[in-house]
Amino acid sequence: MTYRRAAVEAHYRATGLWTSETLVDRVRAHAQKHPDAPAIVDGSDDSRTTYGELWREARRFAAFLRARGVQPGDGVSVQLPNRRATAIADLGVLAAGAVLNPLLPGYRTHELRHILAASRARVWVTPEEDRGFDHLGMARALRAELPALHTHVVVGAADAPPSAGSPRATGAGSARDGEFRLDTVLAATAPDETALPALDAAAVCELIFTSGTESTPKAILHSEETANRSVRAAIEAMTLAAGDVVFMPSPVGHSTGLNFGLRLALYAGLPIVLQDRWDARRAAELIERERCSYTLAATTFLGDLVRSLGEAPRDVSSMRCFGCGGAPVPPELVVAADAKGIRVLRIYGSTEGLVLTWNRPGTPLERRARTDGPPLPHVELEIRDEEDRPVTAGVAGEIHVRGPSLCVGFFDDPERMARSFTPDGWLRSGDLGVVDDAGHLTIVGRKKEIIIRGGMNIAPREIEDLLCEMPGVRTAAVIGLPDERLGEVVCACLVVDPAGDEAAAAAAAADAGAAAASNATVRPITLDDVTRFLRGRELATYKLPQALRLVAAIPTTASGKLRKAALRDAILAEDSAGKERT
């Protein structure tokens, strides 16, 4: 379902806030005008791709998708790390008129089974192997459950031979198995632009799944109109121009890396330096060498980078726009980064609205350090009380936003649309903030229960549902606890039956293997037990708890709803009294 208001749409188009130009149009124009200009620098192997090369390879992939029966509006899921191949695949999907469904490489069967079915994906692009995990084997098993998913495209490590013991994807693929290698596809397909459909900027082009307070993720829809409007606003606000270089360590399988990394760079015709595996010293080296001037990343990246520069100094003074958000950004970290030559510009945004507020490069350090900036051009922002009434400056309340970068809706979810949007088009963010007299927003909390660990959103209920399957566990509550580096860490709070510790420990050991189970001793459940159990349920690694509390009871409301704020306050009080986390 999309949320469209004809009068507002007409206004956005009449005023030029929405245009008919697509990202594909922009890249085509850059490739024709400056074919030898750098487009992609792959930080993993230092390979370089020009705009001419990128456009040619993207056309080949788009022609392949069309030959496989992909029609405009069909979903194509791309689950790749920050590599050159990802840019080719993403742009090729858009050139074919398909809907791009970016996925984090860390997703496993538990998440993917729901997402691939819900998105009705026709094609899935994955690594053959990444970080030691066999994506090819997982994909082969999952495809058997998803008949609509007729094509699987496999990307090797720079399309090199796989490691010993890894099952090799088929070469050219076949209509029978539907499995293809990207290098073979690109070599065998002509970059025939006549095979590509005419594109409609008003059509949905991105389907992004993101965690919500529910156990199933939200499916957010953006069009070229909404995504490109936000990108243009960012380019204008950050005064990006020829000579700027984008650095992107944030995953391009997530809205941040996709829209404010790849889309922004390619829209503006700038080079983008992609870093796959986060390493702060390598990041500093890339920023210094390539003279990177812009990025958008979570607090964890910034903190690691500042600490690394203290240990191994580099000249990173070119980084004049380090957009930072997704988790609390301590003012002292902004000041420390400034001393290292990095200008940090705190932001506020969401997948539904993309970036909504952003400090500007010329904003004084004191304000950059303590606020999340003013709204981007043409973004309306109001703070409202619990009665939905606007409040005055300095008063905290729920953040409501409206503007041309808001998503066009949620896929097949009219109930969520009704909850999230007011009848006149304001998005209820669920976040709490305060606006000062100068119009700068500061986030003060979240009504939602989302845990933001290192910039990644984690839905507690998803983990709670799995923990409640653990033998001996009576009740589970998952909360976020503050962490200096990651912003928050996941804490599992469990109420167990009198004999539940032993049962849960034995079950976790059994999940780890028969030998471990036979050696299990009678002992209380531990964090290792919880981790093994959740790994056995194929939960993504970044969602695994880093802390465990065994509690006698979890506070509830009269209606039985868990009072997680009270639980969190109690644990923090215990910690401040000197008790260690389990």
Secondary structure as GFF3:
##gff-version 3
##sequence-region A 1 582
A	DSSP	alpha_helix	6	14	.	.	.	ID=ss1
A	DSSP	alpha_helix	23	33	.	.	.	ID=ss2
A	DSSP	beta_strand	38	42	.	.	.	ID=ss3
A	DSSP	beta_strand	47	50	.	.	.	ID=ss4
A	DSSP	alpha_helix	51	67	.	.	.	ID=ss5
A	DSSP	beta_strand	75	78	.	.	.	ID=ss6
A	DSSP	alpha_helix	84	95	.	.	.	ID=ss7
A	DSSP	beta_strand	99	102	.	.	.	ID=ss8
A	DSSP	alpha_helix	109	119	.	.	.	ID=ss9
A	DSSP	beta_strand	121	127	.	.	.	ID=ss10
A	DSSP	alpha_helix	135	143	.	.	.	ID=ss11
A	DSSP	beta_strand	151	155	.	.	.	ID=ss12
A	DSSP	three_ten_helix	157	159	.	.	.	ID=ss13
A	DSSP	beta_strand	179	181	.	.	.	ID=ss14
A	DSSP	alpha_helix	182	188	.	.	.	ID=ss15
A	DSSP	three_ten_helix	193	195	.	.	.	ID=ss16
A	DSSP	beta_strand	204	210	.	.	.	ID=ss17
A	DSSP	beta_strand	218	223	.	.	.	ID=ss18
A	DSSP	alpha_helix	224	237	.	.	.	ID=ss19
A	DSSP	beta_strand	246	248	.	.	.	ID=ss20
A	DSSP	alpha_helix	255	257	.	.	.	ID=ss21
A	DSSP	pi_helix	258	263	.	.	.	ID=ss22
A	DSSP	alpha_helix	264	268	.	.	.	ID=ss23
A	DSSP	beta_strand	272	274	.	.	.	ID=ss24
A	DSSP	alpha_helix	280	290	.	.	.	ID=ss25
A	DSSP	beta_strand	294	298	.	.	.	ID=ss26
A	DSSP	alpha_helix	299	311	.	.	.	ID=ss27
A	DSSP	beta_strand	321	325	.	.	.	ID=ss28
A	DSSP	alpha_helix	331	339	.	.	.	ID=ss29
A	DSSP	beta_strand	344	350	.	.	.	ID=ss30
A	DSSP	beta_strand	354	358	.	.	.	ID=ss31
A	DSSP	alpha_helix	365	370	.	.	.	ID=ss32
A	DSSP	beta_strand	380	384	.	.	.	ID=ss33
A	DSSP	beta_strand	397	402	.	.	.	ID=ss34
A	DSSP	beta_strand	409	410	.	.	.	ID=ss35
A	DSSP	alpha_helix	414	420	.	.	.	ID=ss36
A	DSSP	beta_strand	427	435	.	.	.	ID=ss37
A	DSSP	beta_strand	441	446	.	.	.	ID=ss38
A	DSSP	beta_strand	451	453	.	.	.	ID=ss39
A	DSSP	beta_strand	456	458	.	.	.	ID=ss40
A	DSSP	alpha_helix	460	467	.	.	.	ID=ss41
A	DSSP	beta_strand	473	483	.	.	.	ID=ss42
A	DSSP	beta_strand	487	496	.	.	.	ID=ss43
A	DSSP	alpha_helix	500	512	.	.	.	ID=ss44
A	DSSP	alpha_helix	514	518	.	.	.	ID=ss45
A	DSSP	alpha_helix	527	536	.	.	.	ID=ss46
A	DSSP	three_ten_helix	541	543	.	.	.	ID=ss47
A	DSSP	beta_strand	547	550	.	.	.	ID=ss48
A	DSSP	alpha_helix	564	576	.	.	.	ID=ss49
###
